[in-house]
């Protein structure tokens, strides 16, 4: 499971780096796109609903201290961090090996 999550976040990281690379070629300098900006380009209405929902149902400090800095961070960093965490977890937690059951082997 951790390997699948690692692969997902690595693909997301690759997509963000490609997007940042293309926008940087147009700008002429390295210009990474913030996660919030990328999200707004994809679906602005869901992003605009997030802040009032968090502030109303949880705590306004959660928005200001946690979520807003994440949305202002470059998108590639927000994909790289969980990819690294899940990769390390996949190294630490080895899957159980299934024992080969030979009792149901067909006889010829």
LOVEX-921912 format. One record per residue (C-alpha): chain; x negated, y negated, z negated. Coordinates in nm, 3 decimals. Layout:
BEGIN
{A; {X; Y; Z}}
...
***
This chain:
BEGIN
{A; {0.000; 0.000; 0.000}}
{A; {-0.282; -0.243; -0.084}}
{A; {-0.447; -0.170; 0.250}}
{A; {-0.127; -0.259; 0.435}}
{A; {-0.098; -0.586; 0.242}}
{A; {-0.464; -0.658; 0.312}}
{A; {-0.408; -0.598; 0.683}}
{A; {-0.102; -0.825; 0.682}}
{A; {-0.286; -1.113; 0.516}}
{A; {-0.591; -1.061; 0.739}}
{A; {-0.365; -1.092; 1.045}}
{A; {-0.214; -1.404; 0.894}}
{A; {-0.565; -1.536; 0.828}}
{A; {-0.661; -1.469; 1.188}}
{A; {-0.350; -1.652; 1.313}}
{A; {-0.424; -1.954; 1.095}}
{A; {-0.788; -1.965; 1.205}}
{A; {-0.686; -1.947; 1.570}}
{A; {-0.434; -2.226; 1.517}}
{A; {-0.689; -2.437; 1.329}}
{A; {-0.948; -2.372; 1.598}}
{A; {-0.716; -2.477; 1.878}}
{A; {-0.605; -2.792; 1.698}}
{A; {-0.968; -2.872; 1.615}}
{A; {-1.067; -2.842; 1.980}}
{A; {-0.800; -3.096; 2.068}}
{A; {-0.906; -3.332; 1.786}}
{A; {-1.278; -3.292; 1.852}}
{A; {-1.357; -3.209; 1.488}}
{A; {-1.268; -2.943; 1.231}}
{A; {-0.915; -3.025; 1.122}}
{A; {-0.755; -2.741; 0.926}}
{A; {-0.377; -2.748; 0.903}}
{A; {-0.218; -2.748; 0.557}}
{A; {0.018; -2.466; 0.471}}
{A; {0.303; -2.711; 0.415}}
{A; {0.253; -2.868; 0.757}}
{A; {0.243; -2.529; 0.925}}
{A; {0.558; -2.423; 0.738}}
{A; {0.732; -2.747; 0.838}}
{A; {0.652; -2.680; 1.203}}
{A; {0.805; -2.333; 1.178}}
{A; {1.114; -2.406; 0.963}}
{A; {1.141; -2.754; 0.814}}
{A; {1.483; -2.700; 0.650}}
{A; {1.366; -2.412; 0.430}}
{A; {1.066; -2.613; 0.316}}
{A; {1.286; -2.911; 0.231}}
{A; {1.518; -2.687; 0.026}}
{A; {1.233; -2.536; -0.173}}
{A; {1.143; -2.838; -0.386}}
{A; {1.491; -2.915; -0.524}}
{A; {1.554; -2.545; -0.584}}
{A; {1.233; -2.501; -0.784}}
{A; {1.286; -2.821; -0.981}}
{A; {1.651; -2.741; -1.060}}
{A; {1.625; -2.370; -1.141}}
{A; {1.279; -2.354; -1.291}}
{A; {1.062; -2.645; -1.399}}
{A; {0.960; -2.966; -1.217}}
{A; {0.606; -2.912; -1.344}}
{A; {0.593; -2.583; -1.151}}
{A; {0.643; -2.777; -0.829}}
{A; {0.393; -3.051; -0.913}}
{A; {0.120; -2.837; -1.067}}
{A; {0.139; -2.510; -0.873}}
{A; {0.343; -2.511; -0.553}}
{A; {0.258; -2.855; -0.415}}
{A; {-0.122; -2.800; -0.434}}
{A; {-0.078; -2.466; -0.258}}
{A; {0.124; -2.633; 0.018}}
{A; {-0.143; -2.902; 0.055}}
{A; {-0.426; -2.647; 0.083}}
{A; {-0.546; -2.533; 0.424}}
{A; {-0.335; -2.247; 0.555}}
{A; {-0.636; -2.024; 0.612}}
{A; {-0.728; -2.044; 0.243}}
{A; {-0.380; -1.943; 0.134}}
{A; {-0.405; -1.636; 0.357}}
{A; {-0.764; -1.551; 0.264}}
{A; {-0.708; -1.548; -0.113}}
{A; {-0.440; -1.273; -0.123}}
{A; {-0.627; -1.078; 0.147}}
{A; {-0.935; -1.074; -0.075}}
{A; {-0.735; -0.978; -0.385}}
{A; {-0.555; -0.691; -0.212}}
{A; {-0.879; -0.573; -0.051}}
{A; {-1.050; -0.560; -0.392}}
{A; {-0.750; -0.378; -0.540}}
{A; {-0.761; -0.124; -0.258}}
{A; {-1.127; -0.058; -0.341}}
{A; {-1.060; -0.020; -0.712}}
{A; {-0.746; 0.194; -0.690}}
{A; {-0.806; 0.505; -0.485}}
{A; {-0.504; 0.690; -0.345}}
{A; {-0.437; 1.032; -0.486}}
{A; {-0.543; 1.313; -0.261}}
{A; {-0.271; 1.562; -0.192}}
{A; {-0.366; 1.919; -0.250}}
{A; {-0.335; 2.141; 0.050}}
{A; {-0.053; 2.387; -0.012}}
{A; {-0.138; 2.713; 0.163}}
{A; {0.146; 2.914; 0.015}}
{A; {0.383; 2.819; 0.298}}
{A; {0.142; 2.899; 0.576}}
{A; {0.300; 3.087; 0.864}}
{A; {0.177; 3.443; 0.901}}
{A; {0.097; 3.589; 1.238}}
***
